[in-house]
Amino acid sequence: PGMRSIYHWQGALEEAEEAVLIIKTTAVLAERAVARVKALHPYDCPAIVVLPVTGGHAPYLAWLAAETLC
C-alpha cells in the first residue's frame, strides 16, 4: 500500500494510489499466476510482468522450487 503511480491511460495523464504485489513462483507456474491475477484484478490492463531468475541464493531457489512442486 502507498505506491503512487503516474501513467497515461486512454489519452489522459492519470495518478493513483496502488499496492504492489510480488508473487514468487517458478517459470513453470508463472502463466498460471498471471492468469489468476488478471482474473481477480479490477483494472482493464493490470501491470503484470514476469522476470527471469538468472541467479540468486541457491538454498532459497531450492526452497522455492520445492515449495511450488516444480
Order of alpha helices (4+ residues) and beta strands (2+ residues): beta-beta-alpha-alpha
